[in-house]
């Protein structure tokens, strides 16, 4: 049986926007607005103290560098 990932709604939006390798904007819950493109969806530990894996989006910024965003970090995908 094939594994089917359970992708959360905002991460699915990021995946759909990122399929073409284009840049898009995210409004984050901490108030930032970032322009980025999707590198991949992957799993990461929930926190330094919790080894539970959660799905995250690995994104790259225009000027270099990048960040991991979980569903709870994202307010809106533009």
PyMOL Python script that loads the backbone (N, CA, C, O; Angstrom):
from pymol import cmd

cmd.read_pdbstr("""\
ATOM      1  N   UNK A   1       0.836  -1.174   0.000  1.00  0.00           N
ATOM      2  CA  UNK A   1       0.000   0.000   0.000  1.00  0.00           C
ATOM      3  C   UNK A   1       0.889   1.248   0.000  1.00  0.00           C
ATOM      4  O   UNK A   1       1.830   1.344   0.787  1.00  0.00           O
ATOM      5  N   UNK A   2       0.590   2.185  -0.869  1.00  0.00           N
ATOM      6  CA  UNK A   2       1.377   3.409  -0.975  1.00  0.00           C
ATOM      7  C   UNK A   2       1.057   4.358   0.164  1.00  0.00           C
ATOM      8  O   UNK A   2      -0.084   4.453   0.615  1.00  0.00           O
ATOM      9  N   UNK A   3       2.080   5.053   0.618  1.00  0.00           N
ATOM     10  CA  UNK A   3       1.912   6.060   1.663  1.00  0.00           C
ATOM     11  C   UNK A   3       1.313   7.314   1.047  1.00  0.00           C
ATOM     12  O   UNK A   3       1.784   7.783   0.011  1.00  0.00           O
ATOM     13  N   UNK A   4       0.287   7.856   1.668  1.00  0.00           N
ATOM     14  CA  UNK A   4      -0.309   9.109   1.216  1.00  0.00           C
ATOM     15  C   UNK A   4      -0.195  10.109   2.353  1.00  0.00           C
ATOM     16  O   UNK A   4      -0.770   9.919   3.426  1.00  0.00           O
ATOM     17  N   UNK A   5       0.552  11.172   2.107  1.00  0.00           N
ATOM     18  CA  UNK A   5       0.766  12.190   3.131  1.00  0.00           C
ATOM     19  C   UNK A   5      -0.521  12.965   3.378  1.00  0.00           C
ATOM     20  O   UNK A   5      -1.285  13.247   2.455  1.00  0.00           O
ATOM     21  N   UNK A   6      -0.740  13.299   4.630  1.00  0.00           N
ATOM     22  CA  UNK A   6      -1.876  14.126   5.014  1.00  0.00           C
ATOM     23  C   UNK A   6      -1.383  15.576   5.056  1.00  0.00           C
ATOM     24  O   UNK A   6      -0.798  16.015   6.046  1.00  0.00           O
ATOM     25  N   UNK A   7      -1.631  16.314   3.963  1.00  0.00           N
ATOM     26  CA  UNK A   7      -1.132  17.683   3.850  1.00  0.00           C
ATOM     27  C   UNK A   7      -2.193  18.648   4.374  1.00  0.00           C
ATOM     28  O   UNK A   7      -3.349  18.606   3.953  1.00  0.00           O
ATOM     29  N   UNK A   8      -1.787  19.505   5.288  1.00  0.00           N
ATOM     30  CA  UNK A   8      -2.706  20.481   5.887  1.00  0.00           C
ATOM     31  C   UNK A   8      -3.069  21.556   4.849  1.00  0.00           C
ATOM     32  O   UNK A   8      -2.350  21.723   3.864  1.00  0.00           O
ATOM     33  N   UNK A   9      -4.175  22.286   5.058  1.00  0.00           N
ATOM     34  CA  UNK A   9      -4.675  23.215   4.039  1.00  0.00           C
ATOM     35  C   UNK A   9      -3.680  24.283   3.560  1.00  0.00           C
ATOM     36  O   UNK A   9      -3.536  24.481   2.354  1.00  0.00           O
ATOM     37  N   UNK A  10      -2.999  24.965   4.467  1.00  0.00           N
ATOM     38  CA  UNK A  10      -2.071  26.027   4.039  1.00  0.00           C
ATOM     39  C   UNK A  10      -0.832  25.454   3.370  1.00  0.00           C
ATOM     40  O   UNK A  10      -0.305  26.044   2.427  1.00  0.00           O
ATOM     41  N   UNK A  11      -0.363  24.301   3.856  1.00  0.00           N
ATOM     42  CA  UNK A  11       0.779  23.668   3.198  1.00  0.00           C
ATOM     43  C   UNK A  11       0.384  23.172   1.812  1.00  0.00           C
ATOM     44  O   UNK A  11       1.207  23.188   0.897  1.00  0.00           O
ATOM     45  N   UNK A  12      -0.861  22.733   1.641  1.00  0.00           N
ATOM     46  CA  UNK A  12      -1.340  22.332   0.318  1.00  0.00           C
ATOM     47  C   UNK A  12      -1.352  23.545  -0.625  1.00  0.00           C
ATOM     48  O   UNK A  12      -0.974  23.424  -1.791  1.00  0.00           O
ATOM     49  N   UNK A  13      -1.781  24.709  -0.128  1.00  0.00           N
ATOM     50  CA  UNK A  13      -1.761  25.931  -0.939  1.00  0.00           C
ATOM     51  C   UNK A  13      -0.334  26.262  -1.380  1.00  0.00           C
ATOM     52  O   UNK A  13      -0.096  26.608  -2.537  1.00  0.00           O
ATOM     53  N   UNK A  14       0.607  26.150  -0.446  1.00  0.00           N
ATOM     54  CA  UNK A  14       2.013  26.406  -0.768  1.00  0.00           C
ATOM     55  C   UNK A  14       2.493  25.414  -1.818  1.00  0.00           C
ATOM     56  O   UNK A  14       3.181  25.796  -2.765  1.00  0.00           O
ATOM     57  N   UNK A  15       2.137  24.153  -1.659  1.00  0.00           N
ATOM     58  CA  UNK A  15       2.537  23.122  -2.616  1.00  0.00           C
ATOM     59  C   UNK A  15       1.988  23.431  -4.007  1.00  0.00           C
ATOM     60  O   UNK A  15       2.710  23.331  -4.999  1.00  0.00           O
ATOM     61  N   UNK A  16       0.716  23.806  -4.078  1.00  0.00           N
ATOM     62  CA  UNK A  16       0.097  24.102  -5.368  1.00  0.00           C
ATOM     63  C   UNK A  16       0.714  25.331  -6.018  1.00  0.00           C
ATOM     64  O   UNK A  16       0.928  25.338  -7.230  1.00  0.00           O
ATOM     65  N   UNK A  17       1.005  26.372  -5.239  1.00  0.00           N
ATOM     66  CA  UNK A  17       1.650  27.576  -5.788  1.00  0.00           C
ATOM     67  C   UNK A  17       3.094  27.285  -6.180  1.00  0.00           C
ATOM     68  O   UNK A  17       3.603  27.846  -7.150  1.00  0.00           O
ATOM     69  N   UNK A  18       3.746  26.414  -5.431  1.00  0.00           N
ATOM     70  CA  UNK A  18       5.161  26.149  -5.649  1.00  0.00           C
ATOM     71  C   UNK A  18       5.469  25.120  -6.712  1.00  0.00           C
ATOM     72  O   UNK A  18       6.634  24.938  -7.063  1.00  0.00           O
ATOM     73  N   UNK A  19       4.464  24.442  -7.238  1.00  0.00           N
ATOM     74  CA  UNK A  19       4.701  23.400  -8.243  1.00  0.00           C
ATOM     75  C   UNK A  19       5.439  23.920  -9.466  1.00  0.00           C
ATOM     76  O   UNK A  19       6.222  23.189 -10.072  1.00  0.00           O
ATOM     77  N   UNK A  20       5.199  25.176  -9.837  1.00  0.00           N
ATOM     78  CA  UNK A  20       5.825  25.748 -11.029  1.00  0.00           C
ATOM     79  C   UNK A  20       7.145  26.437 -10.733  1.00  0.00           C
ATOM     80  O   UNK A  20       7.774  26.976 -11.643  1.00  0.00           O
ATOM     81  N   UNK A  21       7.578  26.430  -9.473  1.00  0.00           N
ATOM     82  CA  UNK A  21       8.839  27.060  -9.103  1.00  0.00           C
ATOM     83  C   UNK A  21       8.777  28.580  -9.049  1.00  0.00           C
ATOM     84  O   UNK A  21       9.813  29.244  -9.052  1.00  0.00           O
ATOM     85  N   UNK A  22       7.564  29.138  -8.998  1.00  0.00           N
ATOM     86  CA  UNK A  22       7.401  30.588  -8.965  1.00  0.00           C
ATOM     87  C   UNK A  22       7.425  31.104  -7.524  1.00  0.00           C
ATOM     88  O   UNK A  22       7.162  30.364  -6.576  1.00  0.00           O
ATOM     89  N   UNK A  23       7.745  32.380  -7.388  1.00  0.00           N
ATOM     90  CA  UNK A  23       7.733  33.018  -6.076  1.00  0.00           C
ATOM     91  C   UNK A  23       6.307  33.417  -5.705  1.00  0.00           C
ATOM     92  O   UNK A  23       5.498  33.744  -6.574  1.00  0.00           O
ATOM     93  N   UNK A  24       6.011  33.386  -4.424  1.00  0.00           N
ATOM     94  CA  UNK A  24       4.707  33.782  -3.893  1.00  0.00           C
ATOM     95  C   UNK A  24       4.925  34.410  -2.533  1.00  0.00           C
ATOM     96  O   UNK A  24       6.020  34.329  -1.975  1.00  0.00           O
ATOM     97  N   UNK A  25       3.887  35.039  -1.993  1.00  0.00           N
ATOM     98  CA  UNK A  25       3.984  35.711  -0.701  1.00  0.00           C
ATOM     99  C   UNK A  25       3.263  34.915   0.382  1.00  0.00           C
ATOM    100  O   UNK A  25       2.246  34.268   0.136  1.00  0.00           O
ATOM    101  N   UNK A  26       3.820  34.985   1.577  1.00  0.00           N
ATOM    102  CA  UNK A  26       3.194  34.417   2.768  1.00  0.00           C
ATOM    103  C   UNK A  26       3.035  35.526   3.799  1.00  0.00           C
ATOM    104  O   UNK A  26       3.946  36.330   3.998  1.00  0.00           O
ATOM    105  N   UNK A  27       1.893  35.568   4.447  1.00  0.00           N
ATOM    106  CA  UNK A  27       1.731  36.412   5.626  1.00  0.00           C
ATOM    107  C   UNK A  27       1.803  35.463   6.811  1.00  0.00           C
ATOM    108  O   UNK A  27       1.033  34.508   6.913  1.00  0.00           O
ATOM    109  N   UNK A  28       2.744  35.746   7.703  1.00  0.00           N
ATOM    110  CA  UNK A  28       2.991  34.863   8.832  1.00  0.00           C
ATOM    111  C   UNK A  28       2.287  35.373  10.074  1.00  0.00           C
ATOM    112  O   UNK A  28       1.972  36.559  10.178  1.00  0.00           O
ATOM    113  N   UNK A  29       2.047  34.485  11.000  1.00  0.00           N
ATOM    114  CA  UNK A  29       1.334  34.853  12.227  1.00  0.00           C
ATOM    115  C   UNK A  29       2.139  35.800  13.107  1.00  0.00           C
ATOM    116  O   UNK A  29       1.571  36.461  13.977  1.00  0.00           O
ATOM    117  N   UNK A  30       3.457  35.879  12.896  1.00  0.00           N
ATOM    118  CA  UNK A  30       4.258  36.840  13.662  1.00  0.00           C
ATOM    119  C   UNK A  30       4.245  38.230  13.024  1.00  0.00           C
ATOM    120  O   UNK A  30       4.943  39.131  13.490  1.00  0.00           O
ATOM    121  N   UNK A  31       3.446  38.412  11.946  1.00  0.00           N
ATOM    122  CA  UNK A  31       3.284  39.712  11.318  1.00  0.00           C
ATOM    123  C   UNK A  31       4.149  39.945  10.094  1.00  0.00           C
ATOM    124  O   UNK A  31       3.946  40.928   9.382  1.00  0.00           O
ATOM    125  N   UNK A  32       5.095  39.081   9.833  1.00  0.00           N
ATOM    126  CA  UNK A  32       5.961  39.259   8.672  1.00  0.00           C
ATOM    127  C   UNK A  32       5.245  38.879   7.379  1.00  0.00           C
ATOM    128  O   UNK A  32       4.349  38.035   7.367  1.00  0.00           O
ATOM    129  N   UNK A  33       5.661  39.522   6.297  1.00  0.00           N
ATOM    130  CA  UNK A  33       5.241  39.134   4.953  1.00  0.00           C
ATOM    131  C   UNK A  33       6.512  38.786   4.203  1.00  0.00           C
ATOM    132  O   UNK A  33       7.413  39.616   4.087  1.00  0.00           O
ATOM    133  N   UNK A  34       6.593  37.563   3.690  1.00  0.00           N
ATOM    134  CA  UNK A  34       7.802  37.111   3.014  1.00  0.00           C
ATOM    135  C   UNK A  34       7.468  36.661   1.594  1.00  0.00           C
ATOM    136  O   UNK A  34       6.402  36.105   1.331  1.00  0.00           O
ATOM    137  N   UNK A  35       8.411  36.919   0.689  1.00  0.00           N
ATOM    138  CA  UNK A  35       8.317  36.431  -0.682  1.00  0.00           C
ATOM    139  C   UNK A  35       9.280  35.268  -0.803  1.00  0.00           C
ATOM    140  O   UNK A  35      10.462  35.396  -0.484  1.00  0.00           O
ATOM    141  N   UNK A  36       8.778  34.135  -1.263  1.00  0.00           N
ATOM    142  CA  UNK A  36       9.592  32.925  -1.277  1.00  0.00           C
ATOM    143  C   UNK A  36       9.106  31.979  -2.368  1.00  0.00           C
ATOM    144  O   UNK A  36       8.093  32.224  -3.024  1.00  0.00           O
ATOM    145  N   UNK A  37       9.856  30.889  -2.546  1.00  0.00           N
ATOM    146  CA  UNK A  37       9.394  29.813  -3.419  1.00  0.00           C
ATOM    147  C   UNK A  37       9.621  28.497  -2.686  1.00  0.00           C
ATOM    148  O   UNK A  37      10.518  28.380  -1.850  1.00  0.00           O
ATOM    149  N   UNK A  38       8.810  27.533  -3.008  1.00  0.00           N
ATOM    150  CA  UNK A  38       8.863  26.238  -2.327  1.00  0.00           C
ATOM    151  C   UNK A  38      10.091  25.453  -2.755  1.00  0.00           C
ATOM    152  O   UNK A  38      10.359  25.296  -3.946  1.00  0.00           O
ATOM    153  N   UNK A  39      10.826  24.968  -1.779  1.00  0.00           N
ATOM    154  CA  UNK A  39      11.902  24.017  -2.038  1.00  0.00           C
ATOM    155  C   UNK A  39      11.306  22.619  -1.987  1.00  0.00           C
ATOM    156  O   UNK A  39      11.432  21.854  -2.943  1.00  0.00           O
ATOM    157  N   UNK A  40      10.653  22.279  -0.867  1.00  0.00           N
ATOM    158  CA  UNK A  40      10.018  20.972  -0.731  1.00  0.00           C
ATOM    159  C   UNK A  40       9.141  20.947   0.521  1.00  0.00           C
ATOM    160  O   UNK A  40       9.260  21.806   1.395  1.00  0.00           O
ATOM    161  N   UNK A  41       8.275  19.964   0.589  1.00  0.00           N
ATOM    162  CA  UNK A  41       7.574  19.650   1.828  1.00  0.00           C
ATOM    163  C   UNK A  41       8.345  18.521   2.484  1.00  0.00           C
ATOM    164  O   UNK A  41       8.757  17.571   1.818  1.00  0.00           O
ATOM    165  N   UNK A  42       8.537  18.625   3.780  1.00  0.00           N
ATOM    166  CA  UNK A  42       9.311  17.621   4.502  1.00  0.00           C
ATOM    167  C   UNK A  42       8.788  17.528   5.925  1.00  0.00           C
ATOM    168  O   UNK A  42       7.809  18.186   6.275  1.00  0.00           O
ATOM    169  N   UNK A  43       9.425  16.728   6.729  1.00  0.00           N
ATOM    170  CA  UNK A  43       9.046  16.591   8.134  1.00  0.00           C
ATOM    171  C   UNK A  43      10.162  17.121   9.025  1.00  0.00           C
ATOM    172  O   UNK A  43      11.344  16.992   8.704  1.00  0.00           O
ATOM    173  N   UNK A  44       9.775  17.716  10.141  1.00  0.00           N
ATOM    174  CA  UNK A  44      10.736  18.229  11.118  1.00  0.00           C
ATOM    175  C   UNK A  44      10.186  17.987  12.513  1.00  0.00           C
ATOM    176  O   UNK A  44       8.983  17.790  12.685  1.00  0.00           O
ATOM    177  N   UNK A  45      11.064  18.002  13.510  1.00  0.00           N
ATOM    178  CA  UNK A  45      10.614  17.867  14.895  1.00  0.00           C
ATOM    179  C   UNK A  45       9.753  19.063  15.272  1.00  0.00           C
ATOM    180  O   UNK A  45      10.022  20.188  14.848  1.00  0.00           O
ATOM    181  N   UNK A  46       8.729  18.822  16.061  1.00  0.00           N
ATOM    182  CA  UNK A  46       7.810  19.882  16.469  1.00  0.00           C
ATOM    183  C   UNK A  46       8.527  20.970  17.266  1.00  0.00           C
ATOM    184  O   UNK A  46       8.233  22.152  17.092  1.00  0.00           O
ATOM    185  N   UNK A  47       9.455  20.591  18.130  1.00  0.00           N
ATOM    186  CA  UNK A  47      10.241  21.554  18.903  1.00  0.00           C
ATOM    187  C   UNK A  47      11.505  20.860  19.392  1.00  0.00           C
ATOM    188  O   UNK A  47      11.695  19.662  19.181  1.00  0.00           O
ATOM    189  N   UNK A  48      12.358  21.626  20.043  1.00  0.00           N
ATOM    190  CA  UNK A  48      13.585  21.043  20.581  1.00  0.00           C
ATOM    191  C   UNK A  48      13.291  20.006  21.655  1.00  0.00           C
ATOM    192  O   UNK A  48      14.072  19.078  21.865  1.00  0.00           O
ATOM    193  N   UNK A  49      12.157  20.170  22.335  1.00  0.00           N
ATOM    194  CA  UNK A  49      11.804  19.268  23.432  1.00  0.00           C
ATOM    195  C   UNK A  49      10.846  18.152  23.013  1.00  0.00           C
ATOM    196  O   UNK A  49      10.608  17.227  23.789  1.00  0.00           O
ATOM    197  N   UNK A  50      10.299  18.224  21.813  1.00  0.00           N
ATOM    198  CA  UNK A  50       9.285  17.273  21.366  1.00  0.00           C
ATOM    199  C   UNK A  50       9.734  16.649  20.048  1.00  0.00           C
ATOM    200  O   UNK A  50       9.880  17.350  19.047  1.00  0.00           O
ATOM    201  N   UNK A  51       9.952  15.344  20.045  1.00  0.00           N
ATOM    202  CA  UNK A  51      10.428  14.645  18.851  1.00  0.00           C
ATOM    203  C   UNK A  51       9.322  14.281  17.870  1.00  0.00           C
ATOM    204  O   UNK A  51       9.577  13.577  16.893  1.00  0.00           O
ATOM    205  N   UNK A  52       8.112  14.742  18.107  1.00  0.00           N
ATOM    206  CA  UNK A  52       7.013  14.470  17.196  1.00  0.00           C
ATOM    207  C   UNK A  52       7.294  15.138  15.851  1.00  0.00           C
ATOM    208  O   UNK A  52       7.618  16.325  15.803  1.00  0.00           O
ATOM    209  N   UNK A  53       7.172  14.386  14.763  1.00  0.00           N
ATOM    210  CA  UNK A  53       7.384  14.941  13.434  1.00  0.00           C
ATOM    211  C   UNK A  53       6.126  15.610  12.923  1.00  0.00           C
ATOM    212  O   UNK A  53       5.028  15.065  13.034  1.00  0.00           O
ATOM    213  N   UNK A  54       6.296  16.811  12.356  1.00  0.00           N
ATOM    214  CA  UNK A  54       5.190  17.508  11.704  1.00  0.00           C
ATOM    215  C   UNK A  54       5.635  17.891  10.299  1.00  0.00           C
ATOM    216  O   UNK A  54       6.826  18.067  10.043  1.00  0.00           O
ATOM    217  N   UNK A  55       4.672  18.021   9.391  1.00  0.00           N
ATOM    218  CA  UNK A  55       5.000  18.424   8.034  1.00  0.00           C
ATOM    219  C   UNK A  55       5.265  19.922   8.006  1.00  0.00           C
ATOM    220  O   UNK A  55       4.546  20.706   8.624  1.00  0.00           O
ATOM    221  N   UNK A  56       6.316  20.307   7.276  1.00  0.00           N
ATOM    222  CA  UNK A  56       6.690  21.707   7.128  1.00  0.00           C
ATOM    223  C   UNK A  56       7.030  21.986   5.666  1.00  0.00           C
ATOM    224  O   UNK A  56       7.344  21.075   4.901  1.00  0.00           O
ATOM    225  N   UNK A  57       6.962  23.255   5.299  1.00  0.00           N
ATOM    226  CA  UNK A  57       7.393  23.690   3.979  1.00  0.00           C
ATOM    227  C   UNK A  57       8.781  24.299   4.114  1.00  0.00           C
ATOM    228  O   UNK A  57       8.999  25.197   4.927  1.00  0.00           O
ATOM    229  N   UNK A  58       9.704  23.810   3.321  1.00  0.00           N
ATOM    230  CA  UNK A  58      11.031  24.410   3.242  1.00  0.00           C
ATOM    231  C   UNK A  58      10.981  25.390   2.076  1.00  0.00           C
ATOM    232  O   UNK A  58      10.736  24.996   0.936  1.00  0.00           O
ATOM    233  N   UNK A  59      11.215  26.673   2.366  1.00  0.00           N
ATOM    234  CA  UNK A  59      11.125  27.699   1.329  1.00  0.00           C
ATOM    235  C   UNK A  59      12.457  28.422   1.172  1.00  0.00           C
ATOM    236  O   UNK A  59      13.254  28.502   2.108  1.00  0.00           O
ATOM    237  N   UNK A  60      12.678  28.941  -0.018  1.00  0.00           N
ATOM    238  CA  UNK A  60      13.874  29.721  -0.334  1.00  0.00           C
ATOM    239  C   UNK A  60      13.467  31.162  -0.585  1.00  0.00           C
ATOM    240  O   UNK A  60      12.421  31.423  -1.179  1.00  0.00           O
ATOM    241  N   UNK A  61      14.297  32.103  -0.131  1.00  0.00           N
ATOM    242  CA  UNK A  61      14.062  33.523  -0.362  1.00  0.00           C
ATOM    243  C   UNK A  61      14.790  33.971  -1.628  1.00  0.00           C
ATOM    244  O   UNK A  61      15.753  33.338  -2.061  1.00  0.00           O
ATOM    245  N   UNK A  62      14.317  35.073  -2.212  1.00  0.00           N
ATOM    246  CA  UNK A  62      14.932  35.614  -3.440  1.00  0.00           C
ATOM    247  C   UNK A  62      16.408  35.933  -3.244  1.00  0.00           C
ATOM    248  O   UNK A  62      17.228  35.612  -4.104  1.00  0.00           O
ATOM    249  N   UNK A  63      16.748  36.546  -2.149  1.00  0.00           N
ATOM    250  CA  UNK A  63      18.124  36.971  -1.917  1.00  0.00           C
ATOM    251  C   UNK A  63      19.029  35.894  -1.352  1.00  0.00           C
ATOM    252  O   UNK A  63      20.180  36.168  -1.014  1.00  0.00           O
ATOM    253  N   UNK A  64      18.530  34.686  -1.246  1.00  0.00           N
ATOM    254  CA  UNK A  64      19.302  33.596  -0.665  1.00  0.00           C
ATOM    255  C   UNK A  64      18.777  33.251   0.717  1.00  0.00           C
ATOM    256  O   UNK A  64      18.037  34.030   1.318  1.00  0.00           O
ATOM    257  N   UNK A  65      19.143  32.136   1.201  1.00  0.00           N
ATOM    258  CA  UNK A  65      18.665  31.670   2.493  1.00  0.00           C
ATOM    259  C   UNK A  65      17.260  31.101   2.383  1.00  0.00           C
ATOM    260  O   UNK A  65      16.699  31.017   1.291  1.00  0.00           O
ATOM    261  N   UNK A  66      16.710  30.721   3.490  1.00  0.00           N
ATOM    262  CA  UNK A  66      15.380  30.149   3.506  1.00  0.00           C
ATOM    263  C   UNK A  66      14.941  29.854   4.918  1.00  0.00           C
ATOM    264  O   UNK A  66      15.600  30.234   5.885  1.00  0.00           O
ATOM    265  N   UNK A  67      13.823  29.174   5.024  1.00  0.00           N
ATOM    266  CA  UNK A  67      13.243  28.909   6.344  1.00  0.00           C
ATOM    267  C   UNK A  67      12.282  27.736   6.240  1.00  0.00           C
ATOM    268  O   UNK A  67      11.830  27.382   5.151  1.00  0.00           O
ATOM    269  N   UNK A  68      11.977  27.138   7.383  1.00  0.00           N
ATOM    270  CA  UNK A  68      10.947  26.101   7.470  1.00  0.00           C
ATOM    271  C   UNK A  68       9.704  26.713   8.097  1.00  0.00           C
ATOM    272  O   UNK A  68       9.797  27.422   9.099  1.00  0.00           O
ATOM    273  N   UNK A  69       8.528  26.440   7.508  1.00  0.00           N
ATOM    274  CA  UNK A  69       7.270  26.931   8.053  1.00  0.00           C
ATOM    275  C   UNK A  69       6.302  25.781   8.254  1.00  0.00           C
ATOM    276  O   UNK A  69       6.075  24.977   7.350  1.00  0.00           O
ATOM    277  N   UNK A  70       5.732  25.711   9.453  1.00  0.00           N
ATOM    278  CA  UNK A  70       4.682  24.741   9.753  1.00  0.00           C
ATOM    279  C   UNK A  70       3.327  25.414   9.526  1.00  0.00           C
ATOM    280  O   UNK A  70       3.243  26.636   9.407  1.00  0.00           O
ATOM    281  N   UNK A  71       2.298  24.624   9.469  1.00  0.00           N
ATOM    282  CA  UNK A  71       0.930  25.139   9.289  1.00  0.00           C
ATOM    283  C   UNK A  71       0.620  26.254  10.267  1.00  0.00           C
ATOM    284  O   UNK A  71       0.030  27.265   9.887  1.00  0.00           O
ATOM    285  N   UNK A  72       1.009  26.085  11.522  1.00  0.00           N
ATOM    286  CA  UNK A  72       0.677  27.067  12.550  1.00  0.00           C
ATOM    287  C   UNK A  72       1.455  28.381  12.425  1.00  0.00           C
ATOM    288  O   UNK A  72       1.116  29.356  13.095  1.00  0.00           O
ATOM    289  N   UNK A  73       2.489  28.425  11.580  1.00  0.00           N
ATOM    290  CA  UNK A  73       3.256  29.650  11.363  1.00  0.00           C
ATOM    291  C   UNK A  73       2.612  30.575  10.327  1.00  0.00           C
ATOM    292  O   UNK A  73       2.923  31.765  10.274  1.00  0.00           O
ATOM    293  N   UNK A  74       1.715  30.026   9.506  1.00  0.00           N
ATOM    294  CA  UNK A  74       1.223  30.725   8.321  1.00  0.00           C
ATOM    295  C   UNK A  74      -0.193  31.260   8.555  1.00  0.00           C
ATOM    296  O   UNK A  74      -1.105  30.522   8.929  1.00  0.00           O
ATOM    297  N   UNK A  75      -0.341  32.554   8.325  1.00  0.00           N
ATOM    298  CA  UNK A  75      -1.656  33.185   8.405  1.00  0.00           C
ATOM    299  C   UNK A  75      -2.395  33.072   7.074  1.00  0.00           C
ATOM    300  O   UNK A  75      -3.574  32.721   7.020  1.00  0.00           O
ATOM    301  N   UNK A  76      -1.645  33.388   5.972  1.00  0.00           N
ATOM    302  CA  UNK A  76      -2.290  33.416   4.661  1.00  0.00           C
ATOM    303  C   UNK A  76      -1.255  33.189   3.564  1.00  0.00           C
ATOM    304  O   UNK A  76      -0.119  33.653   3.669  1.00  0.00           O
ATOM    305  N   UNK A  77      -1.650  32.475   2.512  1.00  0.00           N
ATOM    306  CA  UNK A  77      -0.819  32.276   1.332  1.00  0.00           C
ATOM    307  C   UNK A  77      -1.385  33.175   0.238  1.00  0.00           C
ATOM    308  O   UNK A  77      -2.577  33.120  -0.065  1.00  0.00           O
ATOM    309  N   UNK A  78      -0.521  34.008  -0.356  1.00  0.00           N
ATOM    310  CA  UNK A  78      -0.974  34.965  -1.364  1.00  0.00           C
ATOM    311  C   UNK A  78      -0.334  34.605  -2.711  1.00  0.00           C
ATOM    312  O   UNK A  78      -0.577  35.282  -3.710  1.00  0.00           O
TER     313      UNK A  78
END
""", "prot")
cmd.dss("prot")
cmd.show_as("cartoon", "prot")
cmd.util.cbc("prot")
cmd.orient("prot")
